[in-house]
């Protein structure tokens, strides 16, 4: 009887602990509505930095300054807003986590390119939210760059003029989706003809996610740190992505943000926002 009481007490304590444990719920306010996000414990430096900037009000009055429909929306240029000299633009060490992928709604840290940033350090303030698109499985698991190179090599052969003309016609009409479909239709033949494999290796999670929720899978290969996830407001992300932009991908009508952080119980976040915590979170 005593043993059963001890077990029951331990279970009650565990349930109470889970219920009272809290996490930071991020709210990004825009003229299109609010975006709510949770930041990952697996990327502690990025999480801590983002919360500190938000609590200090430093994100407020920055904007989504770079918008590319069906790709991502980028914001948080604190350093330029505050007119800080470039020597004060700090960076964060990369925190890559293989399981944290660029699904729709993922929060990632912007950074400079590999040629000037070989360590792939993240910007100390700028972040992006993935919009992306839903992929057909055949396109998703194909190395499209190698497929294109192989296809162009193939249609350069004198015997393939009809196929080359078909490609040129699609190109002249700007039908790039049609070009992709044409190349994919020839994939199996090209693999046999040139004795090569044009697939790329993806995890089951990547395949399931990118063919259902969507996202930007090519960013997974580029060493960006994903440090959070939108749990409510994906419709707002879509609205922002639809903003008209100039040649530099800047919105014509600014989309300013105000960012706040609230401590909320993990149980409430799961119940109200559907975010499932891992055992180690």
C-alpha positions as CSV (number, residue, x, y, z in Angstrom):
1,X,0.0,0.0,0.0
2,X,2.8,2.4,0.9
3,X,4.5,1.6,-2.4
4,X,1.4,2.4,-4.4
5,X,1.1,5.7,-2.4
6,X,4.7,6.7,-3.4
7,X,4.1,5.9,-7.0
8,X,0.8,8.0,-7.0
9,X,2.6,10.8,-5.3
10,X,5.4,10.8,-7.9
11,X,2.9,10.8,-10.7
12,X,1.0,13.7,-9.2
13,X,4.2,15.7,-8.8
14,X,5.2,15.0,-12.4
15,X,1.8,16.1,-13.8
16,X,1.9,19.2,-11.6
17,X,5.4,20.0,-12.8
18,X,4.4,19.7,-16.5
19,X,1.4,21.9,-16.0
20,X,3.3,24.7,-14.2
21,X,6.3,24.6,-16.6
22,X,6.3,27.7,-18.8
23,X,7.7,28.8,-22.1
24,X,8.0,32.0,-24.1
25,X,5.1,32.7,-26.5
26,X,6.1,35.3,-29.1
27,X,3.6,37.6,-30.6
28,X,4.5,39.6,-33.7
29,X,1.9,42.3,-34.4
30,X,1.4,43.6,-37.9
31,X,-1.3,45.6,-39.8
32,X,-2.3,42.2,-41.3
33,X,-2.9,40.6,-37.9
34,X,-0.8,38.8,-35.3
35,X,1.7,36.0,-35.7
36,X,2.3,33.7,-32.7
37,X,5.5,31.6,-32.4
38,X,7.3,29.3,-30.0
39,X,11.1,29.2,-29.9
40,X,13.1,25.9,-29.7
41,X,15.1,25.0,-26.6
42,X,17.4,23.1,-29.0
43,X,18.7,26.4,-30.2
44,X,19.3,28.2,-26.8
45,X,21.6,31.0,-28.0
46,X,19.1,32.1,-30.7
47,X,16.1,31.7,-28.3
48,X,17.8,33.8,-25.6
49,X,18.9,36.5,-28.0
50,X,15.5,36.8,-29.6
51,X,13.7,37.1,-26.3
52,X,16.2,39.7,-25.0
53,X,15.7,41.9,-28.1
54,X,11.9,41.6,-27.9
55,X,11.7,42.3,-24.2
56,X,13.9,45.4,-24.7
57,X,11.5,46.6,-27.4
58,X,14.3,46.7,-30.0
59,X,12.3,44.9,-32.7
60,X,9.5,47.4,-32.4
61,X,9.2,49.7,-35.5
62,X,11.3,47.4,-37.6
63,X,9.5,45.9,-40.5
64,X,9.3,43.0,-42.9
65,X,11.8,44.6,-45.2
66,X,12.3,41.7,-47.6
67,X,9.4,39.7,-49.0
68,X,9.5,37.0,-51.7
69,X,6.1,35.3,-52.3
70,X,6.2,31.5,-52.1
71,X,9.6,31.7,-50.3
72,X,9.9,33.7,-47.1
73,X,9.3,37.1,-45.3
74,X,12.3,38.7,-43.5
75,X,12.2,41.2,-40.6
76,X,14.0,42.5,-37.5
77,X,16.7,44.8,-38.9
78,X,17.4,46.3,-35.4
79,X,20.9,47.4,-36.2
80,X,20.0,49.7,-39.1
81,X,16.9,51.0,-37.3
82,X,19.2,52.0,-34.4
83,X,21.8,53.3,-36.8
84,X,24.5,51.3,-35.1
85,X,28.0,51.3,-36.8
86,X,28.7,48.0,-38.5
87,X,31.4,47.0,-36.0
88,X,28.6,46.7,-33.5
89,X,26.5,44.3,-35.6
90,X,27.1,41.2,-33.6
91,X,26.5,37.7,-34.8
92,X,25.5,34.3,-33.2
93,X,27.2,30.9,-33.7
94,X,25.2,28.6,-35.9
95,X,23.0,26.1,-34.1
96,X,22.0,23.6,-36.7
97,X,19.6,20.8,-35.6
98,X,19.0,18.2,-38.3
99,X,15.4,17.6,-37.3
100,X,14.4,21.3,-37.4
101,X,13.6,21.8,-41.0
102,X,12.3,24.7,-43.2
103,X,8.6,23.8,-43.1
104,X,6.0,26.5,-43.6
105,X,6.0,28.7,-40.5
106,X,9.6,28.0,-39.5
107,X,11.5,30.9,-38.0
108,X,15.1,31.0,-39.2
109,X,18.1,33.3,-38.6
110,X,19.2,35.4,-41.5
111,X,22.9,35.5,-42.3
112,X,25.5,36.5,-44.8
113,X,26.6,34.2,-47.5
114,X,29.3,31.5,-47.2
115,X,31.8,33.3,-49.2
116,X,32.2,36.0,-46.5
117,X,30.8,34.0,-43.6
118,X,32.3,30.5,-43.8
119,X,31.3,29.7,-40.2
120,X,27.7,30.4,-41.2
121,X,27.1,32.7,-38.2
122,X,23.7,34.1,-37.8
123,X,22.7,37.8,-37.8
124,X,22.2,39.1,-34.3
125,X,18.8,40.4,-35.1
126,X,17.3,39.6,-38.5
127,X,15.0,36.6,-38.9
128,X,12.8,35.2,-41.5
129,X,9.5,33.2,-41.5
130,X,9.2,30.5,-44.2
131,X,6.2,30.5,-46.5
132,X,7.4,28.2,-49.3
133,X,5.1,25.9,-51.2
134,X,3.8,22.4,-51.2
135,X,5.9,20.1,-53.4
136,X,5.1,17.1,-55.6
137,X,7.0,14.2,-54.3
138,X,8.7,13.4,-57.6
139,X,10.1,17.0,-57.8
140,X,11.0,17.0,-54.1
141,X,13.2,13.9,-54.2
142,X,14.9,14.9,-57.5
143,X,18.1,16.9,-57.6
144,X,16.6,19.5,-59.9
145,X,19.9,21.3,-60.6
146,X,21.5,18.1,-61.9
147,X,18.4,17.1,-63.8
148,X,18.4,20.5,-65.6
149,X,22.1,20.1,-66.5
150,X,21.6,16.6,-67.8
151,X,18.4,17.6,-69.7
152,X,20.2,20.5,-71.4
153,X,23.1,18.3,-72.3
154,X,20.6,15.8,-73.8
155,X,18.6,18.2,-75.9
156,X,21.9,19.6,-77.3
157,X,22.2,16.3,-79.2
158,X,21.4,16.7,-82.9
159,X,18.8,13.9,-82.8
160,X,16.8,15.7,-80.1
161,X,15.8,18.8,-81.9
162,X,12.0,18.3,-81.4
163,X,12.5,18.1,-77.7
164,X,14.7,21.2,-77.8
165,X,12.1,23.1,-79.7
166,X,9.5,22.1,-77.1
167,X,11.7,23.4,-74.3
168,X,12.3,26.7,-76.2
169,X,8.6,27.2,-76.7
170,X,7.9,26.8,-72.9
171,X,10.8,29.1,-72.1
172,X,9.5,31.8,-74.5
173,X,6.1,31.7,-72.8
174,X,7.8,31.9,-69.3
175,X,6.1,28.6,-68.4
176,X,8.8,27.4,-65.9
177,X,6.4,25.0,-64.2
178,X,5.9,23.4,-67.6
179,X,9.6,23.2,-68.1
180,X,10.0,21.4,-64.7
181,X,7.2,19.0,-65.7
182,X,8.9,18.3,-69.0
183,X,12.3,17.6,-67.4
184,X,10.7,15.4,-64.7
185,X,8.9,13.4,-67.4
186,X,12.3,12.6,-68.9
187,X,14.1,11.8,-65.6
188,X,13.9,8.0,-65.7
189,X,15.0,7.9,-69.4
190,X,17.9,10.3,-68.7
191,X,19.1,8.2,-65.8
192,X,19.2,5.2,-68.0
193,X,20.7,7.0,-70.9
194,X,23.6,8.5,-69.0
195,X,23.8,5.7,-66.3
196,X,23.3,8.0,-63.3
197,X,21.0,8.7,-60.4
198,X,19.3,12.0,-60.2
199,X,17.7,11.5,-56.8
200,X,18.6,13.4,-53.6
201,X,18.4,12.0,-50.1
202,X,15.7,13.3,-47.9
203,X,14.4,12.1,-44.5
204,X,10.9,10.7,-44.1
205,X,10.0,13.8,-42.1
206,X,11.2,16.1,-44.9
207,X,9.2,14.2,-47.5
208,X,6.0,14.1,-45.4
209,X,6.2,17.7,-44.4
210,X,7.1,19.3,-47.8
211,X,4.4,17.3,-49.6
212,X,1.7,18.3,-47.1
213,X,2.5,21.5,-45.1
214,X,5.1,22.8,-47.6
215,X,8.1,24.9,-47.1
216,X,11.5,25.6,-48.6
217,X,13.5,22.4,-48.6
218,X,16.6,23.7,-50.4
219,X,17.4,25.9,-47.3
220,X,17.9,22.7,-45.2
221,X,21.1,22.2,-47.2
222,X,22.5,25.7,-46.6
223,X,23.3,25.7,-42.9
224,X,20.7,28.3,-41.7
225,X,19.6,28.0,-38.1
226,X,15.9,27.2,-37.6
227,X,15.1,28.4,-34.1
228,X,11.3,28.6,-33.8
229,X,7.9,27.9,-35.4
230,X,4.7,29.8,-36.0
231,X,1.9,28.2,-34.0
232,X,-0.8,30.6,-35.1
233,X,-1.1,33.2,-37.9
234,X,0.1,31.4,-41.0
235,X,-2.7,33.2,-42.8
236,X,-1.0,36.5,-41.8
237,X,2.3,35.2,-43.2
238,X,0.5,34.6,-46.5
239,X,-1.0,38.1,-46.5
240,X,2.3,39.7,-45.9
241,X,3.9,37.5,-48.7
242,X,1.3,38.9,-51.1
243,X,2.5,42.5,-50.6
244,X,3.6,44.3,-53.7
245,X,7.4,44.8,-53.8
246,X,10.0,46.7,-55.7
247,X,13.0,45.3,-57.6
248,X,14.9,44.8,-54.3
249,X,12.0,42.7,-52.8
250,X,11.1,45.6,-50.4
251,X,7.4,46.1,-49.9
252,X,6.0,49.3,-51.4
253,X,3.8,49.8,-48.3
254,X,5.9,49.1,-45.2
255,X,4.8,46.3,-42.9
256,X,6.0,47.4,-39.4
257,X,6.1,45.0,-36.5
258,X,5.8,45.1,-32.7
259,X,7.2,42.0,-30.9
260,X,6.2,41.0,-27.4
261,X,6.9,37.8,-25.3
262,X,4.6,36.3,-22.7
263,X,5.4,33.5,-20.3
264,X,2.7,30.8,-20.9
265,X,2.4,27.3,-19.5
266,X,3.5,24.6,-21.9
267,X,0.2,22.8,-21.3
268,X,-1.7,25.9,-22.5
269,X,0.5,26.3,-25.5
270,X,-0.2,22.7,-26.5
271,X,-3.9,23.0,-25.9
272,X,-4.5,26.3,-27.5
273,X,-1.9,26.4,-30.3
274,X,-1.3,22.7,-31.0
275,X,2.4,22.8,-30.4
276,X,3.7,19.4,-29.3
277,X,6.8,19.6,-27.0
278,X,9.4,16.9,-27.3
279,X,10.5,15.1,-24.1
280,X,13.7,17.1,-23.9
281,X,12.0,20.5,-24.4
